Amino acid sequence: MDLFGRPFSFWVQCLLKDLVSLLFFPITCLHRLFRASSGVRILVYHTVQQLSPQEDPIRLSISAALLRTHLKSLHRFGFVIVPLAAVLDHVKGKHRLSPRSVALTFDDGYADHFAVVRPLLEEFGVSATFFVICRAIETGKTVDGLKGDSSLRQSMSLDQVRSLCEGGMDIGSHSMTHTCLSELDDGRMAEEVFGSKRYLEEKLGKSVKMFAYPFGAYRTFNGRTRAQLEAAGYGGACINLLGWNRPGDDPFTLRRTRIGWDDRSWRFFLKVFGAYDWIDASWIRQFSGRLSSIVREGSVQ
């Protein structure tokens, strides 16, 4: 039986995740209370438009009203929104941030990032990092998992990206074509890593220091990717796995908390405080301690 375009079992799994996260939340609070935690969180958003489950089967869109609620909630929870560059300095030990610091990132360069997100950020007096796909800027169509009308996938124009940059927002690379980098040979990977940085710096007249791996999950990047990012002059890179970012962590595997259309106030609260981290915890336990050496050695496939 399907419900809103999804099998009933899907919604049962979602309910179970919510229940486990609610149970896990007190443990999360105690863990941070009795352990001097210096971790800070990065949130990752995608398109900001009102979509149905049929149009957005991967559940990563949110409405403008929900984004506004999130920005209000962060203020109410006592969080300070900081630039992504500050998180990078934090993990590198250059500058210590408060545990109530959070950075905002938006992936894929949707047109609504300029039309909807920019005014909201300006209203709240905060900034964010926008990871853009260079080829999408040229074609006007971004790459994602949305279904239906192609107008849902409109990309920002180059002039709009420039305007964001000139208005104090940070622009990072999300590669040239949003391809899984670990599957590419060295030449094609260089086009995605070096080429995108060169393109953005030439068009914007500003240094680009941050990269977000396309897809950003385990096995989508490897040691060759890391080597090329460092050689290109990037200072750090973001993945899409839940967790805190602490001093001494690998700056090329900054963890981000995925935000989607069903993250209402209570679920957003739990996510920001780490109650949903258990979903990726098996990955983190297995790999985070060894992640730096793994990507340096190229053993992540």
Backbone hydrogen bonds, N-H to C=O, Kabsch-Sander energy under -0.5 kcal/mol:
donor,donor_aa,acceptor,acceptor_aa,energy
3,L,6,R,-3.6
6,R,3,L,-1.3
8,F,1,M,-2.4
10,F,7,P,-1.2
11,W,7,P,-1.1
12,V,8,F,-1.8
13,Q,9,S,-2.2
14,C,10,F,-2.1
15,L,11,W,-2.3
16,L,12,V,-2.3
17,K,13,Q,-2.3
18,D,14,C,-2.2
19,L,15,L,-2.5
20,V,16,L,-2.7
21,S,17,K,-2.3
22,L,18,D,-2.3
23,L,19,L,-2.1
24,F,20,V,-2.3
25,F,21,S,-1.5
28,T,24,F,-2.2
29,C,25,F,-2.4
30,L,26,P,-2.4
31,H,27,I,-2.5
32,R,28,T,-2.0
33,L,29,C,-1.8
34,F,30,L,-2.5
35,R,31,H,-1.0
36,A,34,F,-0.5
37,S,32,R,-0.6
37,S,35,R,-1.8
40,V,245,N,-1.9
41,R,101,S,-1.5
43,L,103,A,-2.9
44,V,257,T,-2.4
45,Y,105,T,-2.5
46,H,60,L,-0.7
49,Q,47,T,-0.6
49,Q,62,I,-0.9
51,L,49,Q,-0.8
56,D,52,S,-2.1
59,R,56,D,-1.6
62,I,47,T,-1.7
67,L,63,S,-2.0
68,R,64,A,-2.3
69,T,65,A,-2.0
70,H,66,L,-2.3
71,L,67,L,-2.4
72,K,68,R,-2.3
73,S,69,T,-2.6
74,L,70,H,-2.5
75,H,71,L,-1.5
76,R,72,K,-2.4
77,F,73,S,-2.9
78,G,75,H,-1.0
79,F,74,L,-2.9
80,V,100,R,-2.8
82,V,80,V,-0.6
82,V,102,V,-2.3
86,A,83,P,-1.0
87,V,83,P,-1.1
88,L,84,L,-2.1
89,D,85,A,-2.1
90,H,86,A,-1.8
91,V,87,V,-2.3
92,K,88,L,-1.6
93,G,90,H,-1.2
94,K,89,D,-2.5
95,H,89,D,-1.1
101,S,98,S,-1.4
102,V,80,V,-2.3
103,A,41,R,-2.0
105,T,43,L,-1.8
106,F,129,T,-2.3
107,D,45,Y,-2.6
108,D,131,F,-1.2
109,G,131,F,-0.5
111,A,154,Q,-2.6
113,H,110,Y,-1.5
114,F,110,Y,-0.5
114,F,111,A,-1.1
115,A,111,A,-2.0
116,V,112,D,-2.6
117,V,112,D,-2.1
118,R,113,H,-1.8
120,L,116,V,-1.3
121,L,117,V,-2.7
122,E,118,R,-2.5
123,E,119,P,-2.2
124,F,120,L,-1.9
125,G,121,L,-0.7
126,V,121,L,-2.3
129,T,104,L,-2.3
130,F,170,D,-2.9
131,F,106,F,-2.6
131,F,129,T,-0.6
132,V,130,F,-0.7
132,V,172,G,-2.2
134,C,132,V,-0.6
134,C,175,S,-1.8
135,R,176,M,-2.7
137,I,133,I,-1.6
138,E,134,C,-1.3
139,T,135,R,-2.2
140,G,136,A,-2.9
142,T,153,R,-3.1
147,K,55,E,-3.2
152,L,149,D,-1.8
153,R,150,S,-1.8
154,Q,151,S,-1.1
155,S,140,G,-2.4
156,M,109,G,-2.9
161,V,157,S,-2.2
162,R,158,L,-2.7
163,S,159,D,-2.3
164,L,160,Q,-2.2
165,C,161,V,-2.3
166,E,162,R,-2.9
167,G,163,S,-1.5
168,G,165,C,-1.4
169,M,164,L,-2.4
170,D,128,A,-2.2
172,G,130,F,-2.4
173,S,210,M,-2.3
174,H,132,V,-2.4
174,H,175,S,-0.6
181,L,179,T,-0.7
181,L,220,T,-0.6
182,S,220,T,-1.1
183,E,180,C,-1.3
184,L,181,L,-1.8
189,M,185,D,-2.6
190,A,186,D,-2.2
191,E,187,G,-1.5
192,E,188,R,-1.7
193,V,189,M,-2.6
194,F,190,A,-1.7
195,G,190,A,-1.8
197,K,193,V,-1.4
198,R,194,F,-2.8
199,Y,195,G,-2.5
200,L,196,S,-2.4
201,E,197,K,-2.4
202,E,198,R,-2.3
203,K,199,Y,-2.3
204,L,200,L,-2.7
205,G,201,E,-1.9
209,K,207,S,-0.6
211,F,236,G,-1.4
212,A,173,S,-2.5
213,Y,238,C,-1.9
216,G,214,P,-2.1
220,T,217,A,-1.8
226,R,222,N,-2.1
227,A,223,G,-2.4
228,Q,224,R,-2.1
229,L,225,T,-2.5
230,E,226,R,-2.3
231,A,227,A,-2.3
232,A,228,Q,-2.2
233,G,229,L,-0.7
233,G,230,E,-0.9
234,Y,229,L,-2.2
235,G,209,K,-2.9
236,G,209,K,-1.3
237,A,251,P,-2.2
238,C,211,F,-2.3
239,I,254,L,-2.9
240,N,216,G,-2.7
245,N,40,V,-2.1
248,G,91,V,-3.0
249,D,246,R,-2.3
253,T,250,D,-1.9
254,L,237,A,-2.5
256,R,241,L,-0.9
257,T,42,I,-3.5
258,R,256,R,-0.6
259,I,44,V,-2.0
261,W,59,R,-0.8
263,D,260,G,-1.7
264,R,262,D,-1.9
268,F,264,R,-3.2
269,F,265,S,-2.5
270,L,266,W,-1.9
271,K,267,R,-2.5
272,V,268,F,-2.7
273,F,269,F,-1.6
274,G,271,K,-1.4
275,A,270,L,-2.7
277,D,274,G,-1.3
279,I,276,Y,-1.9
280,D,277,D,-1.1
281,A,277,D,-0.5
282,S,278,W,-0.6
283,W,280,D,-0.5
284,I,280,D,-2.4
285,R,281,A,-3.6
286,Q,282,S,-1.7
287,F,283,W,-2.6
288,S,284,I,-2.5
289,G,284,I,-0.6
290,R,287,F,-0.6
291,L,287,F,-1.0
291,L,288,S,-0.6
294,I,290,R,-2.7
295,V,291,L,-2.8
296,R,292,S,-1.8
297,E,293,S,-2.2
298,G,294,I,-1.2
299,S,294,I,-1.8
300,V,294,I,-0.5
301,Q,299,S,-0.6
